[in-house]
Amino acid sequence: MSLLQAEEPDARGESRMTKETGAAETAEGRFITIEGIDGCGKSTQAKRLCEWLDGTEKEPEKEPERRQNQRQNQKKVLRTFEPGGWSGGEFLRRLLLEGSPVTSRTELLLFLADRSGHLDAEIEPALLSGRWVVCERYTDSTLAYQSWGRGIALREVEGFLDLCRFRTPDLTILLDIGAPAARARLERRGRLDRIESELDSELDKEGFMARVAQGYRELAKRRPERIAVLDAASDADRVFEAVQECVLRRLRPGVGPGRNSA
Ligand code: TMP
């Protein structure tokens, strides 16, 4: 099933959104963020969500229709990620994940700088042209990792975020999984980045990741209208069914917070 219709933008450049969700005609696309601790399965779910929204998910029995949808819809959804999902972001991602350690405060500011560039260069233009955006990690990563994980006071991280006035997502999907299960997945995957390998240290063990997971759960409790918590411990197909159900249920007219309110 394709969620977004194959309609072209009208003369004013406004895109007509899905009949299947029942969403009203709107000039802007919807902004979905996917969050969770390292190893929660974000990338798998983001990829499948984008394919589904675009109508390019595998339906072998309907191949001609699928190809038609693919041609018409392939530019309807932007799949992106943080840190680094824009032209200048590659350098920042390398600095953050492969460079030498920086202080927690510097790390926080680099994540915010990356987000600012990412919004200007990719996310805002896509949404304004009517495309939907699916982004792996966003402001909740900053709150969960830099505050619960690194220990920077929550009010300080929130203060920086308020100053930045980043757009608020229409929906955030939190893939909730316990730290030990996520860690086992990361170990199976192999090479760890700087942040992941720091968690390896004898000093911290699973403490950091467990705190981040806890942070995410608290954020979800505080903002239930925006953040949907899905159990990410089961197999990828089951999780994806929950993702689909959540998007259909939540992204209807009138649902979702407005701009610039965290
Ligand atoms: P990933 O893109 O492979 O998930 O790796 C990104 C890492 O950066 C991950 O460990 C989470 C971390 N991170 C933060 O600490 N704060 C942030 O604001 C963002 C976007 C990511």
Boltz pocket constraint, residues with backbone or C-beta under 6 A from the ligand:
constraints:
  - pocket:
      binder: B
      contacts: [[A, 38], [A, 81], [A, 82], [A, 83], [A, 111], [A, 136], [A, 137], [A, 138], [A, 139], [A, 141], [A, 142], [A, 143], [A, 145], [A, 146], [A, 195], [A, 196]]
      max_distance: 6.0
